[in-house]
């Protein structure tokens, strides 16, 4: 059991370190998303990338979040030590602290993700049948078909869609679009 805990703790720590490194580079404009350099362009704490001193403000923001992720790592380490000592209550408290720090950082990182495309006509993936949120389907998972945007659940589905005949597409799309309300 201790080996499992150690492995789990190591995996979480590694993921947080990777997130911290990416976050630091992204705020400094050094990372890329989808092959494009990240250009900070949103308002955050009253600063924008186009205002004088914005680069320094973004660097300070990056430092703030790297510190938060460092604190999360410390909390996870403390949780591991508490588990090793048999104190589940203290471990849960440390995990909750780490979760809050990571969630705060994640929420700030969301502004660097591409905005989802809105307006797909289907509520289910026409290939897999999985439920999708039409307002949250990213552009990479959308195909145009007969003047409509069709959304998919995963990267494999648009490729499968492209291999269907129009007749097959019509049948699958009709099953994925909600029935009109009477």
Secondary structure, 3 states (H helix, E strand, C coil): CHHHHHHHHHHHHHHHHHHHHHHHHHHCCCCEECCEECCCCCCECCECCCCCCHHHHHHHHHHHHHHHHHHHHHHHHHHHHHHHCCCHHHHHHHHHHHHHHHHHHHHHHHHHCCCCCCCCCCCECCCCCCECCCCCCCHHHEEEECCEEEECCCHHHHHHHHCCCHHHHHHHHHHHCCCCCC
